[in-house]
Structure formats: C-alpha cells, structure tokens
Amino acid sequence: MGHKNRPRGREGRAVVARADDRWTAQLELDERNGEQCSRYRIDVPGNFATEPTAHQAAQKVLNEWRAGQTTLRELVLRE
C-alpha cells in the first residue's frame, strides 16, 4: 500500500532485540491528532528464533496499523 493511502497521522517503526537465544519485537507507534502527537510502545507477542522472523512479525502488525486495519486498543489487547 502506498504512503498516500495511509490514514493521516499514523506512523511507526519496528524494533527488534536479542533476548538470550531468542528475539523479541516491539512497535513504536506515533498517532497524530491535530496538533497533538502520542507515541506508544507495544510488544509484539512471541519470541522469535531469528532476527528476520522477529522483524517480519513486527512489520506485519505495523503495516496493519499504518493502513488503519487495526486500532490501538486491539494492539494493546494482543499484547
């Protein structure tokens, strides 16, 4: 989906980190509402065997967020 089709004010990035012999994934989400901007950190459920699998899992959720297919509430409940 192109950037022009995204709901206004939804951006973010995927962050992965090593945790012992596994990888974890987290999202940093920015939501703009007029002049106000809020940043949220959401854990992506699961432990991943490799860095690429952790990044892919986080990127999938991030794409849903950017496209407006999921709400912040839904992401928090998944966490």
Phi and psi in degrees as a GROMACS rama.xvg file:
@    title "Ramachandran Plot"
@    xaxis  label "Phi"
@    yaxis  label "Psi"
@TYPE xy
-73.2138  157.988  GLY-2
-58.1716  -34.1725  HIS-3
-67.2724  -19.3785  LYS-4
-92.5179  -2.18226  ASN-5
-75.0053  146.399  ARG-6
-60.5904  141.683  PRO-7
-64.4039  139.513  ARG-8
85.788  9.26394  GLY-9
-114.292  112.645  ARG-10
-137.608  173.024  GLU-11
171.941  -178.312  GLY-12
-151.948  154.594  ARG-13
-93.7823  138.856  ALA-14
-129.046  125.686  VAL-15
-115.948  151.03  VAL-16
-145.837  147.565  ALA-17
-78.7144  134.941  ARG-18
-133.755  96.1213  ALA-19
59.5998  -118.931  ASP-20
-98.7171  10.7804  ASP-21
-123.388  176.148  ARG-22
-123.752  145.335  TRP-23
-118.014  159.923  THR-24
-130.574  145.644  ALA-25
-142.291  152.399  GLN-26
-114.095  138.914  LEU-27
-109.194  111.811  GLU-28
-110.289  134.476  LEU-29
-113.285  130.553  ASP-30
-127.626  120.377  GLU-31
-99.9691  135.086  ARG-32
-132.11  92.5348  ASN-33
67.5017  -123.208  GLY-34
-83.8301  -15.1505  GLU-35
-93.3122  138.189  GLN-36
-125.596  131.708  CYS-37
-117.926  141.038  SER-38
-117.227  134.198  ARG-39
-125.364  146.533  TYR-40
-115.242  123.444  ARG-41
-124.966  130.093  ILE-42
-79.1003  136.965  ASP-43
-88.155  122.66  VAL-44
-59.2012  140.045  PRO-45
115.012  159.592  GLY-46
-116.507  137.445  ASN-47
-117.19  144.132  PHE-48
-72.7909  -30.1352  ALA-49
-133.012  160.006  THR-50
-61.8725  -44.158  GLU-51
-61.1007  -37.8303  PRO-52
-68.9107  -35.9585  THR-53
-64.4405  -44.2361  ALA-54
-65.4112  -41.004  HIS-55
-62.7044  -42.5585  GLN-56
-62.9091  -44.1888  ALA-57
-67.2902  -40.2993  ALA-58
-64.2679  -36.9896  GLN-59
-61.0553  -47.2123  LYS-60
-66.4501  -40.7325  VAL-61
-61.1558  -41.5687  LEU-62
-62.6981  -39.5846  ASN-63
-61.7691  -42.6774  GLU-64
-62.0492  -50.4196  TRP-65
-61.0486  -35.7131  ARG-66
-80.7267  -5.89403  ALA-67
78.635  18.7851  GLY-68
-86.1677  -9.4847  GLN-69
-141.91  154.45  THR-70
-104.512  164.94  THR-71
-60.3156  -40.9625  LEU-72
-57.4949  -45.8813  ARG-73
-61.691  -40.692  GLU-74
-66.5261  -39.9058  LEU-75
-65.5694  -40.2676  VAL-76
-66.1235  -33.7822  LEU-77
-65.3098  -34.7685  ARG-78
